[in-house]
Amino acid sequence: MNSSQIRLIDQTRKKRGITVMCVIAVLIVVVFIVSMNIGYIRLSPIDVMKTLFGKGTDRQWLILFEFRLPRIVISVLIGAGLAVSGCVMQGISRNPLADPGILGINAGAGLMVMLFISFNPMTTMGSVFVLPLLALIGAGLTAILIYALAYKKNEGISSSRLILNGIAVAAGISSVMIVLTLALEPQKYQFVAKWLAGSIMGTNWKYVLALLPWILILLPFVFYKARVMNVISLGNGTATGLGTDVQKESIMLLSAAVGLAGSSVAVSGGIGFVGLIAPHLARRLVGPKHQLLFPASALTGALLVILADTIGRSILQSSEIPTGIVVAVIGAPYFLYLLSRVKK
């Protein structure tokens, strides 16, 4: 196969990838519109359009702009953040089972958030804005611990050791969190129980503003490093031979992945499997090149979370099913499927 044929194949894949991403973006818009109509108090599409253009009633404006839109926007942001985080971790570890939830990153972020909730009432805007920072610290410390446990001198990081240590650390942190919940006041316990189940707590614009800077800074950085990820995915030896500082680049990319996962978990609660499922689906649709894989993963993750949140709010009219449970219903069978393929 000559160079012109390779270029032609690349161009064809690129066009196909862009088409796929446009289709996913359209689906996100469709679900976004449907989600604005669905809830305990239903709004017809005409009412939504009137409210968006400032012609709705005060009640409709309150429902749409103060409750539904912030939550829908947060669903899109955390879906993109968790999906790209998982994509980076799978690429760096070269393990298809790598995911912020499975590796314990989400648990570490959750523990820090829970400690904050235990000793501080979340009543001020400052508390809302400090949560992503605390979650980032918890996720970072957990990532360092897992890295240290999985590292062996003269061998480096083994992907299997990384996964096993991540699962062990996540189990340990989850046990600590269960013990902490026993000492909580009833009101805080209710909040923590919802948070652990993956119920999106961001129902106002403060949470959007708290999460948005992290997404706007870290996502473009990861997208910028797409070419580097392509080289790293070839293996450490090949990447080093091509002039890439593998250790430095890996640390920067993993730091960005931890930041995306930690800040998302601070607002979304214990939503798992997004970082596992979305990159796999995106890889099947657009191929392994990270210039397309990263944005496709972000869009797929956003679609998955906003769809799960919409389903969770529409199944039961009197209450809602936490988004994390809906995602888990989809993600657990897919995880078992991937595990069976890895064994083969």
Steps between C-alpha positions, in 0.01 A plus 500: 500500500659830387484841671222635276276204588572551872410870469179410318403253776577762767289761322212253464519412871517867592190583294316204648607602851382858452166373364458270800578783743246725326236228538581461873485879544156506336384220733623702799298800382190280454534346848573847640171630360305192617657529846374858535143371457529210746471521877264487794322800344486449125545786256379464145745578217301818427530611863875433493545705183294785639701499822832492315395812307380675816125457442428231760347544843710564812433142612618356168808723505585379853462132409701526180779743585548438872455123517515316169751685283781506761460128557496421128810712439679329790406158357668592172813637674555207736433249222768660285743532792467141623515356148819683400654414837434132437631526145831645624536231766432222250755647261774554758457160667420327170231312692143495366360465854656820636243749628496771773239303694667159477846646579368664818542860383130572543504344847793719607324813378180385670675444834633856504156638411344290772747621762416856401126433524545335840666806654343780295138586412472563126312826528729752334614558146857467625428140602375422151812641337743330738354152439672441161832609650464263796390219268805566283727472805334172604521359147863608469607342829321178407666495157844544661429216744384263225799595282742434789342162577501393134856616428790254509862591457647398162150398383303823518120490507319179413145556373372194688660617827354846441147364463525262797648764731237749384219258582652427842546868585147582381360224723696630799388860446139389454518321836628816668218700342240253631643538853488879468135494394405338832601816688313743275195700595175383330494795258863452396455124480214547253719724287797260511280198418374676187851611412642147531221366277604745229212744527607822328481766770565800277155651463610862479751707306753519787594137437536566128737791573695284746558223243527698176854645548649154557334363186593803287866482606567126515303375197681726248834401658423130452380561143826688434696195616321264260807446282710422807241244610522334158874454551472382862239242401765334278693397813764660719794370299365620165388835643842561656665407171284763324628768738209518746566549870255228601519552876452877484216484246328214684507690831353812337225305325417294810488820708249645253298176510496504880394865495212428263382201702536672838320820406221304327450267796477799736185613321358174366549261788591136454429452131708212371562321168479819287880509465495133405210482254529830311861459375427144383191606308686798353793280397266268314344797319801717409806278541805516728649838397466734796442812288155354435475265799522771768218723366292194407540365855396836645186509284416134570543551875285813492227313310515203738464709818232738372303202367535311830395808697196552276398133537548517877273804526228362272449139617350586840268799499499559875879478544813422299754222456858625559695543177781282633264202537372536143859519369595197713212296352654567159864489608518186714406255219734683263783473754444123527502479120832684483643284776410184308668639188817591692516144639477360149 
